[in-house]
Amino acid sequence: MGGRLHQMHPEAFLNTVPGLEPTATQRRSFVKPVIGEEVNSERKLAAIFVKSMQSVLDAAQSKKLRVVDTASHKAADGDNEPTDTLNDVGFYLDTPISRTATDLTPEQRQHSRIPQSEREAHNLGCRSWHWLVIPVELEWCTIFQSIPHTAAEMTESRSASSSHISASTPADPVEGKQFMRDTADGEIALGQFAEYQLNVFTHQHRCFLYAIYVRKRGARMIYSDRTGTRVSEEFDWTDDNSFLHSFVWKLAHMSLEELGFDPTAELATDSQRRQLEDARGNNTLPSHVVEAVKNAFDGNYPIYKLRITISEPFPDEAFPAINPDILPPSMSELPSSTILPEQQAKEHDFLVARPHFHTDALVGRCTKCYIAYDIERRRFCFLKDYWRPLVANRSRPEHLVYNRLHSVKTPCIPTLICGGDVGGPRKQMTKVQDNLPSKGRPVPRIHYRIAIAEIARPLDTFKTFTGLAYIFAQVIGAHDHAVKHAGILHRDISVGNIMIDPGPPLRGLLIDWDLSRLVSELGTGPIGPVGRERTGTWPFQSALIQRWPRKPYSVSDDIESFIHAFRYMVLRYHVVKIPDLYTFVVGYFESFATVRVVFDDQVWMVKRGGDSKWLQFKTRTSAITVKNNPDLQKLLGDIAFKCYVSYATIDEARMDELYGLPEDAEDRNDQQVQHPRPPVVALDFSALPSRIHTRKTPSSKVFSEGACEVSGFLADAGEVQRVFAQYAYDTQDQRFYKAPDQFKARDVERPKFLYVSSLPNRRINALSKSCATSSSMDSPISLARAATGSSSPDVFSPIPSRDPSLHPSGPSSRATSPGFSAAPSSNEPSREASPLPGAPPIAAGSSSESNQPSKNNERPELLGKRRGRTSDVADAVYTMTSETAASKGISKLPKQRRK
């Protein structure tokens, strides 16, 4: 975590805060905090803090803020669980709607634990993440290493340093000195404080956040954005001339935008709310959309109007001119960045409320997704809000990718409504990265939004494995089309980025193209710094990318990710003959090691894994054996053998030579130590059998050019698509329904020496890790979280270990997936299924994804197996002639059905 924290002198920190400091005359109105020995609890400390800080707000005649003690009560404004945390004190908006939410009710006042005589001093209220402006944490233990400063010392330091310390002064402590406590209590306290900030970011529309940390007489000022955190050195705040009083004075005079609020997010007006309610009354909405809208807008969650501004990209983010080596001549007129005609309007407004999905991370992309209402088009849609990285000539806004894909008519991708940087090109950008060390410094991030038309369902809402294979065949075809006709590689294939659009017609959707790159932009040699250019979701990355982090990304890595995603769905939703499912899944999808390496004379900690995937791809047969489903077992076996053939050309020694990690500095020094050698003893071979072959001098090995390249099946998306389409075609008469979630059903098999941390603040690990490379299971999240039913990013950890970097499952960066878990009702009308890209058409009628009644009375190992035709609503029927089937590479046709 320390890599994303920058400690500053308090004077330097204050210089980064806009506004003027109070004069000596104005300071006379401040109440001086007095902390004697009788102050021996956080409750007593809170009363002193509230009284002193409220006096600053009163002196500033602030009409926007008030200080509230919220350590005991929660507001009834949505998403309040019994286990939700309560921050000690906070600065809240002083508006009618905020007061309605945060003022204590008569019943709460009656049952308050604070004595009646102390309530006025505390200014009691209800904790509400929606209206909290500045979170405050009061502690008796310390998060940071203490730097004892008396009031006199800080005054002297302030006067001595005021002439030369500025916002740009690198005011880190002495090189190598740790300023965070490396203890269990320190980690828990820091995690709790980080969770407060995370909750504010999640429930509000923020660009950055100020916070305050108080430990007895010491205090720190904090500023956080999506690249890291600035934190001041600890100072004594018990003087009315302290840095903290100056800080609060400045806060009192700030506008909402200066306090970190997004100016493009406004509370919905009454007329907009009425328009939303009218749209919800539309009886033609699909059932899964009705449920998604209900979850988004019901309750007391505030409704906001969000704006998306459309503009042309900067030259270093636009697509380059078409390269004839990438695209066929027929595509030479492909636009590079032109806005599509339907997007000519410069601004689009949407209504949103509760996030449909959000990542539990303070830094990185920090994606939040919403079921949104398009005010102009008067329809519901899906809106994604995140902080995109800014890398010149490498990163580009996601809507430009969709424009390019739609220009070449790539199938099975979302329909773009609009997208753009929030407020205008690069208008809202992070700042903390400029204060962080140059080694491993994160790139700047820009606030970005995109809206798409479809409200899709997650992949795990599939009904049958025939339908699952059909969806995979569609999205693999879309991926292949994007590579061949638009020159774009997705680079983040996962179960969370494959969705089901119920239609009609039913189809798979390949979403989240924000990490995509042009094929021509992919490197051809070892990448660096070590592994920093890797992207994707860790559980589904290819074995080669995980084993050799310096290997450049290629098309085959994406294709392999589809295989891992399909295997994940089989393991989770089919009964399998694996004795220890927990260990198998964790080893295959989540395990990794952190390796210390030297690169460019610097020491790096690099994530390496993929050994289990590598070993399975070097085996001819499938390691997964399913019960009572021979067709699916055959598919898994065919895939395993074809992957084995593809990996047979890979030379491990050559891969180590080209892409192996540099030696660790300490290991290299150890190897240079000259140890004395024992004397050589002559050996007499005369008494041994005479038939001993003399040793030949080894010849230098000649490597073929393809020794480091995947070939065959995993390099041919068309062949992978055909395999899935063949299975879907062959099993269309069968009903192999998915089993109950096996991760939950077999949770009792989890080894006893592993546990899932129940601490909600374990999500703090996300502070120091990039979201571009996730280290825990994608949606559905992970084996442990599935088993516990928890939505927080729990951590697998051996019991003795408290070091987050040693946990084999890191922070969650769940996939940004526009979907909904509820399946449509069984009485929906029949849908016309869509054909696969490059695969046979499907007859009218609903696909095998249509809803079937659950078979709770059937044994799980039978998976609800039923043979024979049920109804047109229940089947996805392929209709074709023998000639058409042969042309598509499908070997046989089903028997003719009776009408």
Secondary structure as UniProt FT lines:
FT   HELIX           2..4
FT   STRAND          5..8
FT   HELIX           10..15
FT   HELIX           24..27
FT   TURN            28..29
FT   TURN            37..38
FT   HELIX           42..59
FT   TURN            60..61
FT   STRAND          65..69
FT   TURN            82..83
FT   STRAND          89..93
FT   HELIX           96..102
FT   HELIX           106..110
FT   HELIX           116..118
FT   HELIX           119..122
FT   TURN            129..131
FT   STRAND          132..139
FT   HELIX           151..161
FT   TURN            162..164
FT   TURN            167..168
FT   TURN            175..176
FT   HELIX           184..203
FT   STRAND          209..215
FT   TURN            216..217
FT   STRAND          218..225
FT   TURN            226..227
FT   STRAND          228..232
FT   STRAND          235..236
FT   TURN            240..241
FT   HELIX           243..252
FT   TURN            256..260
FT   TURN            263..264
FT   STRAND          265..267
FT   HELIX           270..280
FT   TURN            283..284
FT   HELIX           287..297
FT   STRAND          304..309
FT   TURN            315..317
FT   TURN            324..326
FT   HELIX           329..331
FT   TURN            332..333
FT   HELIX           341..343
FT   STRAND          347..352
FT   STRAND          357..358
FT   STRAND          368..374
FT   TURN            375..378
FT   STRAND          379..389
FT   TURN            392..394
FT   HELIX           398..407
FT   TURN            408..409
FT   STRAND          416..421
FT   TURN            422..423
FT   TURN            425..426
FT   HELIX           432..435
FT   TURN            439..440
FT   STRAND          445..452
FT   STRAND          457..458
FT   HELIX           459..461
FT   HELIX           465..481
FT   HELIX           482..486
FT   STRAND          488..489
FT   HELIX           495..497
FT   STRAND          498..501
FT   STRAND          507..510
FT   TURN            514..515
FT   STRAND          517..518
FT   HELIX           519..521
FT   TURN            530..533
FT   STRAND          536..537
FT   HELIX           538..540
FT   HELIX           543..547
FT   TURN            549..550
FT   HELIX           555..573
FT   TURN            579..580
FT   HELIX           581..585
FT   HELIX           586..590
FT   STRAND          592..599
FT   TURN            600..601
FT   STRAND          602..609
FT   HELIX           611..617
FT   HELIX           630..647
FT   TURN            648..649
FT   HELIX           652..659
FT   HELIX           665..671
FT   TURN            686..687
FT   HELIX           705..708
FT   HELIX           712..715
FT   HELIX           717..730
FT   TURN            731..733
FT   STRAND          734..735
FT   HELIX           742..745
FT   HELIX           747..749
FT   TURN            752..753
FT   STRAND          754..756
FT   HELIX           760..768
FT   TURN            771..772
FT   STRAND          773..774
FT   HELIX           783..788
FT   STRAND          796..798
FT   TURN            799..800
FT   HELIX           804..806
FT   TURN            826..827
FT   TURN            837..838
FT   TURN            848..849
FT   TURN            856..857
FT   HELIX           860..862
FT   TURN            863..864
FT   STRAND          866..867
FT   TURN            872..874
FT   HELIX           882..887
FT   TURN            888..889
//
